[in-house]
Amino acid sequence: MATPTRIAVVTGSNRGLGYAIARKLAQKGIRVILTSRNETDGVKAKQQLAGEGLDVDYHVLNVTDDTSVQDFTIWLRETYGSVDILVNNAGVNPTTQPEESSLLTVQLATMQATFETNVLAVVRICQALIPLMQVNNYGRIVNVSTEMAALATINHDYYPLAPSYRLSKVGVNAITAILAKELQGTNILVNAYSPGWMKTDMGGENAPFTAEEGAETAVYLATLPDGGFQGQFFAEMRKFGGPFTLQW
Ligand SMILES: NC(=O)c1ccc[n+]([C@@H]2O[C@H](COP(=O)([O-])OP(=O)(O)OC[C@H]3O[C@@H](n4cnc5c(N)ncnc54)[C@H](OP(=O)(O)O)[C@@H]3O)[C@@H](O)[C@H]2O)c1
């Protein structure tokens, strides 16, 4: 029997890492649904991929908006009936704000806004889309995190303190572990990974790696074989020449 064409949703895929992941998945013949909160930006990204001969689908999706997620889920169910791959990539990072350099000065409003996008929205999207994976008992969920969120090294000197961002990604890691526990025994595999410091709007010009390099591990985790890794936290593969798990 021929392998079915997999259907993948990538949140925040109009630019940066999400765009690079969408592009790489499409290059593998996966049916990608590129999503963005701003329709103009998303359509532009879809056209850019079309210019490379990559035909992706597009739908607007604001991960912090209940109605947007509901509308998207209804559209997805009616158009495809199920979904195979979910990359929770959309994220914000308020690290450039001066008060983000200390837990003693961080604005709780900033922290709340960061949690809305980086943590609660991941739960919202998982609640909406996992039922569409359960239809075929097949799913690969990739949560984009950062090694800066590893509790094992969170007090080391070589990272900025960045309390809102790092706490939010600790939340992403915890979601990954809890979901994996809940999905144990199913063919829905959920893992988190750190893409490394990349040249994107978030990462800035001085970052050593490109978004394309950061996307490699996401694609690996999005296409894990049945019985593959479940509930793990990965470093970017290029650093280690293959999959490498981090301590939470
Ligand atoms: N860059 C790095 O060095 C680095 C390192 C480790 C981890 N990460 C993680 O990698 C992921 C992607 O980061 P990036 O570097 O590509 O950042 P980016 O260039 O700033 O892109 C962020 C993406 O998230 C989208 N987004 C934000 N809020 C959204 C919402 N409510 N609904 C839908 N989309 C939303 C943005 O959409 P708009 O265009 O509409 O704003 C944009 O597409 C994030 O989770 C980030 O934490 C990045």
PDBQT file of the ligand as one rigid body, heavy atoms in Angstrom, charges set to zero:
ROOT
HETATM    1  N1  LIG A 301      15.549  32.917  16.619  1.00  0.00    +0.000 N 
HETATM    2  C1  LIG A 301      16.170  32.177  17.526  1.00  0.00    +0.000 C 
HETATM    3  O1  LIG A 301      17.399  32.289  17.698  1.00  0.00    +0.000 OA
HETATM    4  C2  LIG A 301      15.392  31.153  18.318  1.00  0.00    +0.000 A 
HETATM    5  C3  LIG A 301      16.104  30.338  19.226  1.00  0.00    +0.000 A 
HETATM    6  C4  LIG A 301      15.413  29.360  19.947  1.00  0.00    +0.000 A 
HETATM    7  C5  LIG A 301      14.038  29.204  19.758  1.00  0.00    +0.000 A 
HETATM    8  N2  LIG A 301      13.367  30.013  18.886  1.00  0.00    +0.000 N 
HETATM    9  C6  LIG A 301      11.931  29.784  18.730  1.00  0.00    +0.000 C 
HETATM   10  O2  LIG A 301      11.641  29.550  17.363  1.00  0.00    +0.000 OA
HETATM   11  C7  LIG A 301      10.282  29.936  17.067  1.00  0.00    +0.000 C 
HETATM   12  C8  LIG A 301      10.279  30.835  15.843  1.00  0.00    +0.000 C 
HETATM   13  O3  LIG A 301      11.100  31.947  16.115  1.00  0.00    +0.000 OA
HETATM   14  P1  LIG A 301      11.718  32.890  14.980  1.00  0.00    +0.000 P 
HETATM   15  O4  LIG A 301      13.134  33.111  15.343  1.00  0.00    +0.000 OA
HETATM   16  O5  LIG A 301      11.356  32.396  13.629  1.00  0.00    +0.000 OA
HETATM   17  O6  LIG A 301      10.924  34.235  15.331  1.00  0.00    +0.000 OA
HETATM   18  P2  LIG A 301      10.275  35.359  14.407  1.00  0.00    +0.000 P 
HETATM   19  O7  LIG A 301      11.116  35.569  13.210  1.00  0.00    +0.000 OA
HETATM   20  O8  LIG A 301      10.024  36.499  15.323  1.00  0.00    +0.000 OA
HETATM   21  O9  LIG A 301       8.885  34.688  13.953  1.00  0.00    +0.000 OA
HETATM   22  C9  LIG A 301       7.890  34.432  14.894  1.00  0.00    +0.000 C 
HETATM   23  C10 LIG A 301       6.680  33.908  14.164  1.00  0.00    +0.000 C 
HETATM   24  O10 LIG A 301       5.654  33.648  15.134  1.00  0.00    +0.000 OA
HETATM   25  C11 LIG A 301       4.467  34.285  14.671  1.00  0.00    +0.000 C 
HETATM   26  N3  LIG A 301       3.518  34.597  15.726  1.00  0.00    +0.000 N 
HETATM   27  C12 LIG A 301       3.701  35.320  16.860  1.00  0.00    +0.000 A 
HETATM   28  N4  LIG A 301       2.548  35.415  17.534  1.00  0.00    +0.000 NA
HETATM   29  C13 LIG A 301       1.601  34.746  16.822  1.00  0.00    +0.000 A 
HETATM   30  C14 LIG A 301       0.222  34.484  16.984  1.00  0.00    +0.000 A 
HETATM   31  N5  LIG A 301      -0.467  34.961  18.027  1.00  0.00    +0.000 N 
HETATM   32  N6  LIG A 301      -0.420  33.728  16.065  1.00  0.00    +0.000 NA
HETATM   33  C15 LIG A 301       0.256  33.225  14.994  1.00  0.00    +0.000 A 
HETATM   34  N7  LIG A 301       1.562  33.472  14.756  1.00  0.00    +0.000 NA
HETATM   35  C16 LIG A 301       2.224  34.211  15.666  1.00  0.00    +0.000 A 
HETATM   36  C17 LIG A 301       4.961  35.542  13.960  1.00  0.00    +0.000 C 
HETATM   37  O11 LIG A 301       3.931  36.117  13.166  1.00  0.00    +0.000 OA
HETATM   38  P3  LIG A 301       3.941  37.697  12.754  1.00  0.00    +0.000 P 
HETATM   39  O12 LIG A 301       4.791  37.802  11.525  1.00  0.00    +0.000 OA
HETATM   40  O13 LIG A 301       2.499  37.999  12.505  1.00  0.00    +0.000 OA
HETATM   41  O14 LIG A 301       4.510  38.449  13.926  1.00  0.00    +0.000 OA
HETATM   42  C18 LIG A 301       6.096  34.926  13.155  1.00  0.00    +0.000 C 
HETATM   43  O15 LIG A 301       5.613  34.249  12.035  1.00  0.00    +0.000 OA
HETATM   44  C19 LIG A 301       9.768  30.612  18.335  1.00  0.00    +0.000 C 
HETATM   45  O16 LIG A 301       8.992  29.698  19.078  1.00  0.00    +0.000 OA
HETATM   46  C20 LIG A 301      11.054  30.957  19.095  1.00  0.00    +0.000 C 
HETATM   47  O17 LIG A 301      10.842  31.073  20.484  1.00  0.00    +0.000 OA
HETATM   48  C21 LIG A 301      14.012  30.979  18.161  1.00  0.00    +0.000 A 
ENDROOT
TORSDOF 0
